Amino acid sequence: MIARALILLAALCLASGAGAAPPDAEPAFGPELQGFDYPFPVKTFDFDSQRQPLHMAYMDVAAAQPNGRVAVLLHGKNFCAATWEDTIKALSAAGYRVIAPDQIGFCKSSKPERYQYSFQELARNTHALLESLGVKDATIIAHSTGGMLAARYALMYPREVEALALVNPIGLEDWKAKGVPALSVDQWYARELATTADKIRAYEKATYYVNEWRDSYERWVQMLAGMYRGPGKSEVAWSSALLYDMIYTQPVVYEFGLLKPPTLLLIGDKDTTAIGKDLAPPEVRARLGDYPALAKLAAGAIPNAKLIEFPDLGHAPQMQDPAAFHKALLDGLQSLGAK
């Protein structure tokens, strides 16, 4: 407890110093993103899981004029609930109550050193959060790795999901089966310890934003990089390693035909995301992350699916072109009956 308190104190001191530094200074944040502000008030859901107390951070934003529906936003691997800021505003203005959690292992939530990560476990945690808030039915909107979680959630709780909206979900292919070499958790950990802002920025520019860059994207680079500069760097890297192992070893693509809720697929066609792509032999790498093809296969496999493509956008269409994305999202949900 004392060591933990010292880590948090150091993180807050670092964050405070970063706030007073010149604009180009690189901030350091705590292992639970202490010092990084979210766009709406952050609440905490405390619960026990795997013989230990944990907490999930989340935002719960009221609708401007309620339509009686709830939207739950599931973030991606290199994202946090805060990155949904524009989407939260758009959905709230359209009448949705919006709940955006940070999953266990991510961002402002607990990062247990010993945890059996699975999409089933994250789905159970999310379901417990919603139960605690009195939410029985929801529209699940999920991005990137969140799309794998959303699929698992809908398979586990089909009667409580009014609709799915999957935004450039990963897991539309099985990387292991296609020839991406496996890494041990220790190898993932070593890779994560080498994380820098420059590496994050270069990857995001190429994959998320189709080699375009705006100053507004830098906030999200520093959000991630700041945790790797802070006193909890090893804690953050270890959680990330465990999560990458989960993503690589737990495909959901084989179960798309079992999904019951009406589903939107919102796909930026310029995306090329594939876990472990850089590890694969050239002939394998060339076949990975073909989102236009993968999206069409997914739309054919998922019953009652509707595909919406953004030909010029990448992995994060909700951030690259918020206006076009949110119009497509709201129109698409209405067409599914999720008004």
N, C-alpha and C positions, 0 to 999 in steps of 0.2 A: 504493500500500500504506500509506504514512504517513497519507494523508488518510482512508483506510478505518479505520485504527487509531484516529485521533482521533475519528471518528464513533462508533465502538463505545465508546471510553472515555467520551465525553460522554453516550452513552445509558445506560451503567451508572451514571454519577454521577447522572443525572436519576432513574433508577429507584430508586437508593439513597435519594436525597432524598425521593422520593415515599413510600417505605416508612416513613420516619420522620415524615411529615407527618400532619396531622389526617385522620380517616377521610373527610372530604368533599373532600379535595384531589384534583385531577385529575392522574393520573400521566402521565409521558412515557416511551415505550419506544423502543428502537432500531428500525432498519428491518427487522430480522429478529426482532422482538418480544423483544429483549434486555430482561430485567427483568421479564417476565411469566412466571409459573410455570405449567407444565402439570401435570395431575393424576398423571401417571406419568412415569418417566424418558424423556428424549428422546434418541434416537440419530440418527446422521447417515449418509446414504448419499451417497458421493462418486462422481461420474461426469462424463464429458465429453459435451456436447451442443452442436451448432452451433458447433464450434470454440472452446469455452470450458469451463473447469472449473465445475461446479455442485454443489450439495449439497441433498438433500432431508432435512428433519427428519421423524422419525416416532416413534411409540410402538409397541412390540411387547409386548403384555401376555399372559402365559401364562394358560391355562385353570385354573380351580380344580380340576376333575376332567376331564381332556381327553376329548373325544369324537372326536378325530381330525380335526376340521374347523377351517378357518381362515376368519375373517370379515375382510374388508378394508373399511374405512370411508372414504368419499370425502366431504369437506366441501363446503359451498356457497361462493358468492362472498363473502358477508359473514360467514363463519364460519371457524373453524380446526379442526384436529384436536382441540384441547382441548374444543371445544363438544360433542364426543361422549362426555364423561365418564360420564354416567349409562348410556349405551348400552354403552360398554366394560365397565362393571361388570356389567350385566345379561347380556351375551354371555359374559363370562368365567365368571360364576357358572353359566351354562348349559352350559359345557364347551368353548367356542370359544377358540382362540388368536385374539387380535384385533390387527390391524395397522392403524394410523391415521396416514397420512402427511399432511404439508402439501405441497400441490402447488407446483411451481416458480412463483414470482411471488406466493406467499401466505405470510403469517405468518412462521414461523421458517425458511423455505427461501429459497434464492437469489432475488434479484430482478434479473436481468440487464437492462441498459439496452437491449441489442439482442438481441431474441429473436423468432423467428417462432412466435408462440403458435398452437397448434391443439389441438383435442381429441385428434387422432391423436398429436401429440407428447407431450401429458400422459399419454396411455394408454401410449405406449412407455416413458416414464420410470417409470411405476408398474409396468409389467411387468418392467422391469430391476431395480427394487427387490425385487419378489417373487422373481425369479430369484436374486438375491444372497442371499436368505433361505431358499432351497430350497423355496419354495412353488410347487407346480405346479397346484393346484386350489384355488379359493376361492369363498366366497359373497360377492358384492359388494353392500354396503349403502351407498346413496348418497343425499345430501340436496341439494335445490335445484340449483345449477349442477353439483354432483357427479353428479346424475342424468343430465345430458347427457354427462358424461365416462364414466359407467358404461355408458350405451348404446353409446357409441363403443368402449369397451374390449371389451364383449361381442361387438360386430360384428367386431372385429379378432382376438379370442382366444376364439372360442366354445367350444372344447374345454376351456378352462381355467377356465370359469365354471360352477360347480355350480348357482347360482341368483342372481337379481337381486332386490333389494328397493329400490324407488325411493320415497323419502320426499318428497312434494311436489316432484317434480322440476320445474325450469323447462324450457322447450323443448318443451312439449306443444303449442305453436303457433308459427308463424313470424311474429314481430312485424313484420319488414320487409314481408312479403307482405300483412299485414293493414293496413298504412298507417302504421306508426311511422316517423317521419323518421330518416334516417341522420345520425349525428354523426361528424365526423373524430376521429382519436385526439387531436389537439390540443384539440378541444372537450371530449372526455371528461376530458382532463387538467385543464383549467380547472375543470370541475365538481368533480373529485376534490380539487383544492387547497382548495376551499371547504368540505370536510367538517369537521363539528364534532360533539361529543358530543350536543348538543341535536338536531341533524338526524338523527343515527343513532337516537337514542332515540325520537323522534317517529315515524319510519318503522317501526321495529321494533314499537312499541306498536300501531300501526294494522294492520300487515300480518302480523306474526309471531304476535301474542298477542291479537288480536281486541279491541283497546282495553282490555285488562287489563294491569296491571303489578305485578310482584313485585320485591322488593329483589334477589333472586337473579339477575335478568336484567341488572342494572347492571354486573356483572363483564364481560359480553360486550360491552356498549357501550364500556366503558373499554378493553378489549382492542384494539378497532379504533381508537377515538379517540386512544389513547395513541401509536400509530404516527404519527398526523398531528400530534401535538404535539412529537415527538422530532426529533432532528437529521437524520433520513433522510426527512422529510416528502415532499420532491419525488421521491425514489426510490420511495416507497410509492405515491404518487399516479400516477406514470408507469406502474408495473406494473399498477395497477388500471385505468388507461385502456386499455392494451393488452389486458387481459383482457376488459373490456367490449366492445371491438371484436370479439374472438374470439366471445364469446357471441352477439352480435347477428348476426354474419355467417355462422355455421356451424350452421344448424338440423339437428337429428337426427330430427325428427318424421316426415319422409318415409321413413325407413328402419325404423320400428318393426316393420313386417311381416317384416323379415329377422332379427329377434332369435330366437335358438335356445333360450337357457336359460329354465326356468320363472321367472316374474316375479311378484313382489308389487308392487302399487301401494298405498302407504299414504298417504292423502290427507286433510289437514285441509280441509274444505269451505269454511271461511271465508277461505281464502287468496285473494288477488287479485293476486299478483305478476305483473308483466309488465315486461320490460326496456324502458326508454324510454317507459313509459306516460305520464309527466308531460309528454312532448314531443308526444304525439299530439293531433290535433283531438278535441273532445268526442265527436263521433259515433263516432270510432274507439276512443277510450279506453273508452267504455261497453261495447264488445264484447270487451275484453281481460281476461285473467286470470279467466275463469269456470271455476274449478277443478272444480266438480261436473260440468259438461258436458265439460270437457277430459279429465278422468279417465276418464269413460265411453268417450269416443272412443279414448283410448289403450288402455284395456282391450280394446276391440274390435279394435284394430289389432295388438296384440302377441299372437302365438301363445302359448297356455298361460299366460295372465295371470289373476291373481286380484286383484280390487279390494276394498280395505278402506277404508271411509270413517269419518272422525271428524267428525260433523256440526257440533260446536261449537268445533272447533279451527282454528288458522290455519296459517301457513307452516311452523312448527316444532313439530309435535305431540310430537316426542320430548323437547322441552324444556318444553312447556306442560303436558302430562299424561304424565310418564314412565311411571307405573305402567300406565295403559291402553295406551299405545303399545307398551311392551316386551312386554306379554302378547300383544298382537295380532301383533307382529313374530315372536316365538318360536313362537306357535301357527301362524302363517302359514307360516314356514319349514318347520315339521314337516309341514304339509299338502302342501308341495311336494316332500317327501322330503329336504329339507336339515335333518336332525335336529340 
